[in-house]
Amino acid sequence: MTVYFLGELQTKGWGWYKEYKNTSEPLVKKHGGKYLIKGGKSHKLEGERALPSAFVLLEFPDEESARGFYNDPEYAPMIKLRQTSDVKTDVAIIDGFDEKAD
């Protein structure tokens, strides 16, 4: 079943991003993923919570592939890079909609 990898990032600066992007983009592809949202302008319609600095939405063919990306040893330094660059990140893997199961 298709799964989605959703990241919400809150940051005050993007100095870390070039290194992160150069490593993470090939890893997403290596694990069968593709970007559906990468940053971009967002517009709040409802809710109390402030919008993050950026949203990232990846699509993977299954949960195993999404977890394979996140747990890839080559990705571990990128997680640390984000965390040491004062980037607050929420990440989740979300099951896609299965019309047959509804």
MARKOL-129199 format. One record per atom (N, C-alpha, C): residue in one letter; atom name; x, y, z. Coordinates in nm, 2 decimals. Each point is the difference from the previous one (the first is absolute). Example, Ala and Ser with C-alpha at 12.3 -4.5 7.8 and 13.67 -1.06 7.14 Angstrom:
# residues 2
PT type atom      X      Y      Z
PT    A    N   1.32  -0.57   0.78
PT    A   CA  -0.09   0.12   0.00
PT    A    C   0.09   0.12   0.00
PT    S    N  -0.04   0.11  -0.07
PT    S   CA   0.09   0.11   0.00
PT    S    C  -0.08   0.11   0.08
# end
This chain:
# residues 102
PT type atom      X      Y      Z
PT    M    N   0.08  -0.12   0.00
PT    M   CA  -0.08   0.12   0.00
PT    M    C   0.09   0.12   0.00
PT    T    N  -0.03   0.10  -0.08
PT    T   CA   0.07   0.13   0.00
PT    T    C  -0.01   0.06   0.13
PT    V    N   0.12   0.06   0.04
PT    V   CA   0.00   0.08   0.13
PT    V    C   0.07   0.13  -0.03
PT    Y    N  -0.03   0.09   0.08
PT    Y   CA   0.05   0.14  -0.01
PT    Y    C   0.08   0.03   0.12
PT    F    N   0.11   0.07  -0.03
PT    F   CA   0.09   0.05   0.11
PT    F    C  -0.01   0.15   0.00
PT    L    N  -0.06   0.04   0.12
PT    L   CA  -0.02   0.15   0.01
PT    L    C   0.09   0.06   0.10
PT    G    N   0.07   0.10  -0.04
PT    G   CA   0.08   0.08   0.09
PT    G    C  -0.04   0.14   0.01
PT    E    N   0.00   0.05   0.12
PT    E   CA  -0.03   0.15   0.03
PT    E    C   0.12   0.05   0.06
PT    L    N   0.06   0.11  -0.06
PT    L   CA   0.12   0.05   0.05
PT    L    C  -0.02   0.15   0.04
PT    Q    N   0.06   0.03   0.12
PT    Q   CA   0.00   0.14   0.05
PT    Q    C   0.15   0.04   0.01
PT    T    N   0.04   0.10  -0.07
PT    T   CA   0.14   0.04   0.00
PT    T    C   0.01   0.15  -0.01
PT    K    N   0.11   0.05   0.05
PT    K   CA   0.03   0.15  -0.02
PT    K    C   0.10   0.02  -0.11
PT    G    N   0.06  -0.10  -0.05
PT    G   CA   0.10   0.02  -0.10
PT    G    C   0.02  -0.13  -0.09
PT    W    N   0.04   0.01  -0.12
PT    W   CA   0.01  -0.11  -0.09
PT    W    C   0.15  -0.03  -0.04
PT    G    N   0.10   0.04   0.08
PT    G   CA   0.14  -0.02  -0.03
PT    G    C   0.03  -0.15  -0.01
PT    W    N  -0.07  -0.09   0.07
PT    W   CA   0.02  -0.14   0.01
PT    W    C  -0.06  -0.07  -0.13
PT    Y    N  -0.09   0.06  -0.07
PT    Y   CA  -0.08  -0.07  -0.09
PT    Y    C   0.07  -0.05  -0.13
PT    K    N   0.10   0.07  -0.05
PT    K   CA   0.07  -0.05  -0.12
PT    K    C   0.06  -0.14   0.02
PT    E    N   0.07  -0.01   0.11
PT    E   CA   0.06  -0.13   0.03
PT    E    C  -0.11  -0.11   0.02
PT    Y    N  -0.10   0.04   0.07
PT    Y   CA  -0.11  -0.09   0.03
PT    Y    C  -0.07  -0.05  -0.13
PT    K    N  -0.03   0.10  -0.09
PT    K   CA  -0.06  -0.03  -0.12
PT    K    C   0.08  -0.09  -0.09
PT    N    N   0.13   0.03  -0.01
PT    N   CA   0.09  -0.08  -0.09
PT    N    C   0.01  -0.15   0.05
PT    T    N  -0.02  -0.02   0.12
PT    T   CA   0.01  -0.14   0.05
PT    T    C  -0.14  -0.07   0.00
PT    S    N  -0.10   0.07   0.05
PT    S   CA  -0.13  -0.06   0.02
PT    S    C  -0.07  -0.03  -0.13
PT    E    N   0.01   0.09  -0.10
PT    E   CA  -0.08  -0.02  -0.12
PT    E    C   0.03  -0.13  -0.07
PT    P    N   0.13  -0.04  -0.02
PT    P   CA   0.04  -0.13  -0.06
PT    P    C  -0.05  -0.11   0.09
PT    L    N   0.00   0.01   0.13
PT    L   CA  -0.04  -0.11   0.09
PT    L    C  -0.15  -0.02  -0.01
PT    V    N  -0.08   0.11  -0.02
PT    V   CA  -0.14  -0.02  -0.02
PT    V    C  -0.03  -0.09  -0.12
PT    K    N   0.07   0.04  -0.11
PT    K   CA  -0.01  -0.07  -0.13
PT    K    C   0.05  -0.15   0.02
PT    K    N   0.11  -0.02   0.07
PT    K   CA   0.05  -0.13   0.02
PT    K    C  -0.10  -0.10   0.07
PT    H    N  -0.08   0.06   0.08
PT    H   CA  -0.10  -0.08   0.08
PT    H    C  -0.14   0.00  -0.07
PT    G    N  -0.01   0.05  -0.12
PT    G   CA  -0.12  -0.01  -0.08
PT    G    C  -0.10   0.11   0.03
PT    G    N   0.05   0.11   0.06
PT    G   CA  -0.08   0.11   0.04
PT    G    C   0.00   0.11  -0.11
PT    K    N  -0.10   0.09   0.01
PT    K   CA   0.00   0.12  -0.08
PT    K    C  -0.06   0.12   0.08
PT    Y    N   0.05   0.12  -0.03
PT    Y   CA  -0.05   0.12   0.06
PT    Y    C  -0.13   0.04  -0.06
PT    L    N  -0.10   0.03   0.09
PT    L   CA  -0.13   0.05  -0.04
PT    L    C   0.00   0.15   0.04
PT    I    N   0.06   0.03   0.11
PT    I   CA   0.01   0.14   0.05
PT    I    C   0.14   0.01   0.06
PT    K    N   0.06   0.11  -0.04
PT    K   CA   0.14   0.03   0.05
PT    K    C   0.00   0.16   0.03
PT    G    N  -0.04   0.03   0.12
PT    G   CA   0.00   0.15   0.03
PT    G    C  -0.12   0.06  -0.07
PT    G    N   0.02   0.10  -0.07
PT    G   CA  -0.11   0.07  -0.07
PT    G    C  -0.08   0.09   0.10
PT    K    N  -0.08   0.08  -0.06
PT    K   CA  -0.08   0.10   0.07
PT    K    C  -0.12  -0.07   0.06
PT    S    N  -0.04   0.03   0.12
PT    S   CA  -0.12  -0.06   0.06
PT    S    C  -0.09   0.11   0.05
PT    H    N  -0.13  -0.03   0.01
PT    H   CA  -0.10   0.10   0.04
PT    H    C  -0.09  -0.07   0.10
PT    K    N   0.00   0.06   0.12
PT    K   CA  -0.08  -0.05   0.10
PT    K    C  -0.15   0.03  -0.02
PT    L    N  -0.08  -0.10   0.01
PT    L   CA  -0.15   0.02  -0.01
PT    L    C  -0.07  -0.01   0.13
PT    E    N   0.05  -0.09   0.09
PT    E   CA  -0.07  -0.02   0.13
PT    E    C   0.11  -0.04   0.11
PT    G    N  -0.04   0.02   0.12
PT    G   CA   0.08  -0.05   0.11
PT    G    C   0.07   0.10   0.08
PT    E    N   0.05  -0.04   0.11
PT    E   CA   0.07   0.10   0.10
PT    E    C   0.15  -0.01  -0.02
PT    R    N   0.05  -0.12  -0.04
PT    R   CA   0.15  -0.02   0.00
PT    R    C   0.06   0.08  -0.12
PT    A    N   0.11   0.06   0.02
PT    A   CA   0.08   0.07  -0.11
PT    A    C   0.04  -0.10  -0.10
PT    L    N   0.01   0.04  -0.12
PT    L   CA   0.05  -0.09  -0.11
PT    L    C   0.15  -0.02   0.02
PT    P    N   0.05  -0.11  -0.03
PT    P   CA   0.15  -0.02   0.00
PT    P    C   0.07   0.08  -0.11
PT    S    N   0.13   0.00   0.01
PT    S   CA   0.08   0.07  -0.10
PT    S    C  -0.02  -0.07  -0.14
PT    A    N  -0.01  -0.14   0.01
PT    A   CA  -0.01  -0.07  -0.12
PT    A    C  -0.07  -0.14   0.03
PT    F    N  -0.07  -0.05  -0.10
PT    F   CA  -0.05  -0.13   0.00
PT    F    C   0.08  -0.08  -0.10
PT    V    N   0.01  -0.13   0.02
PT    V   CA   0.06  -0.09  -0.09
PT    V    C  -0.09  -0.13  -0.01
PT    L    N  -0.04  -0.04  -0.11
PT    L   CA  -0.09  -0.12  -0.02
PT    L    C   0.07  -0.09  -0.10
PT    L    N   0.03  -0.12   0.04
PT    L   CA   0.06  -0.10  -0.09
PT    L    C  -0.10  -0.11  -0.01
PT    E    N   0.00  -0.07  -0.12
PT    E   CA  -0.08  -0.11  -0.02
PT    E    C   0.09  -0.12  -0.02
PT    F    N  -0.03  -0.11   0.08
PT    F   CA   0.08  -0.13  -0.02
PT    F    C  -0.10  -0.11  -0.03
PT    P    N   0.05  -0.10  -0.07
PT    P   CA  -0.09  -0.11  -0.03
PT    P    C  -0.05  -0.08   0.11
PT    D    N   0.07   0.00   0.12
PT    D   CA  -0.05  -0.07   0.12
PT    D    C   0.08   0.05   0.12
PT    E    N  -0.05  -0.04   0.12
PT    E   CA   0.06   0.04   0.12
PT    E    C   0.15  -0.04   0.01
PT    E    N   0.03  -0.12  -0.04
PT    E   CA   0.13  -0.05   0.00
PT    E    C   0.10   0.09  -0.07
PT    S    N  -0.04   0.05  -0.12
PT    S   CA   0.08   0.09  -0.07
PT    S    C   0.02   0.13   0.07
PT    A    N  -0.10   0.05   0.06
PT    A   CA   0.00   0.13   0.07
PT    A    C   0.10  -0.01   0.12
PT    R    N  -0.02  -0.11   0.07
PT    R   CA   0.09  -0.02   0.12
PT    R    C   0.14  -0.03  -0.05
PT    G    N   0.02  -0.07  -0.11
PT    G   CA   0.13  -0.02  -0.05
PT    G    C   0.07   0.13  -0.03
PT    F    N  -0.07   0.10  -0.06
PT    F   CA   0.06   0.13  -0.02
PT    F    C   0.04   0.06   0.13
PT    Y    N  -0.10   0.01   0.10
PT    Y   CA   0.03   0.07   0.12
PT    Y    C   0.11  -0.07   0.08
PT    N    N   0.01  -0.13   0.00
PT    N   CA   0.10  -0.07   0.07
PT    N    C   0.13  -0.03  -0.07
PT    D    N   0.01   0.05  -0.13
PT    D   CA   0.12  -0.03  -0.07
PT    D    C   0.12   0.07   0.07
PT    P    N   0.11  -0.08   0.01
PT    P   CA   0.12   0.06   0.07
PT    P    C   0.05   0.13  -0.06
PT    E    N  -0.02   0.01  -0.13
PT    E   CA   0.04   0.12  -0.07
PT    E    C  -0.08   0.12   0.03
PT    Y    N  -0.12  -0.02   0.05
PT    Y   CA  -0.10   0.11   0.04
PT    Y    C   0.03   0.04   0.14
PT    A    N   0.05  -0.08   0.09
PT    A   CA   0.02   0.03   0.14
PT    A    C   0.08   0.13   0.02
PT    P    N   0.10   0.03  -0.08
PT    P   CA   0.07   0.13   0.02
PT    P    C  -0.09   0.12  -0.04
PT    M    N  -0.10  -0.02  -0.08
PT    M   CA  -0.09   0.11  -0.04
PT    M    C  -0.10   0.03   0.11
PT    I    N  -0.04  -0.10   0.07
PT    I   CA  -0.08   0.02   0.12
PT    I    C   0.07   0.08   0.10
PT    K    N   0.13  -0.04   0.02
PT    K   CA   0.08   0.07   0.10
PT    K    C   0.02   0.15  -0.05
PT    L    N   0.03   0.01  -0.13
PT    L   CA   0.02   0.14  -0.05
PT    L    C  -0.12   0.09   0.03
PT    R    N  -0.12  -0.05  -0.03
PT    R   CA  -0.12   0.07   0.03
PT    R    C  -0.01   0.04   0.15
PT    Q    N   0.02  -0.10   0.08
PT    Q   CA  -0.02   0.02   0.14
PT    Q    C   0.11   0.10   0.06
PT    T    N   0.12   0.00  -0.05
PT    T   CA   0.10   0.09   0.05
PT    T    C   0.00   0.13  -0.07
PT    S    N  -0.09   0.02  -0.10
PT    S   CA  -0.02   0.13  -0.07
PT    S    C  -0.12   0.07   0.06
PT    D    N  -0.05  -0.04   0.11
PT    D   CA  -0.12   0.06   0.07
PT    D    C  -0.12  -0.01  -0.09
PT    V    N  -0.02  -0.11  -0.06
PT    V   CA  -0.12  -0.02  -0.08
PT    V    C  -0.09  -0.09   0.08
PT    K    N  -0.12   0.05   0.03
PT    K   CA  -0.10  -0.09   0.07
PT    K    C  -0.08  -0.07  -0.11
PT    T    N   0.00  -0.13   0.01
PT    T   CA  -0.07  -0.08  -0.10
PT    T    C  -0.09  -0.10   0.06
PT    D    N  -0.12  -0.01  -0.06
PT    D   CA  -0.10  -0.11   0.03
PT    D    C   0.00  -0.08  -0.12
PT    V    N   0.01  -0.13   0.01
PT    V   CA   0.00  -0.10  -0.11
PT    V    C  -0.10  -0.11   0.03
PT    A    N  -0.08  -0.04  -0.10
PT    A   CA  -0.09  -0.11   0.01
PT    A    C  -0.01  -0.08  -0.13
PT    I    N  -0.03  -0.13   0.02
PT    I   CA  -0.03  -0.08  -0.12
PT    I    C  -0.15  -0.03   0.01
PT    I    N  -0.07   0.03  -0.11
PT    I   CA  -0.14  -0.01   0.00
PT    I    C  -0.05  -0.10  -0.11
PT    D    N  -0.08  -0.09   0.03
PT    D   CA  -0.06  -0.09  -0.10
PT    D    C  -0.08   0.08  -0.10
PT    G    N   0.02  -0.04  -0.13
PT    G   CA  -0.09   0.06  -0.10
PT    G    C  -0.14  -0.06   0.00
PT    F    N  -0.09   0.06  -0.07
PT    F   CA  -0.14  -0.04   0.00
PT    F    C  -0.01  -0.12  -0.09
PT    D    N  -0.06  -0.10   0.05
PT    D   CA  -0.03  -0.13  -0.08
PT    D    C  -0.15   0.00  -0.02
PT    E    N  -0.04   0.04  -0.12
PT    E   CA  -0.14   0.00  -0.04
PT    E    C  -0.07  -0.13   0.02
PT    K    N   0.08  -0.11  -0.03
PT    K   CA  -0.06  -0.14   0.01
PT    K    C  -0.03  -0.03   0.15
PT    A    N   0.07   0.05   0.09
PT    A   CA  -0.02  -0.03   0.14
PT    A    C  -0.11   0.09   0.07
PT    D    N  -0.04   0.10  -0.07
PT    D   CA  -0.10   0.09   0.06
PT    D    C  -0.14  -0.05  -0.01
# end
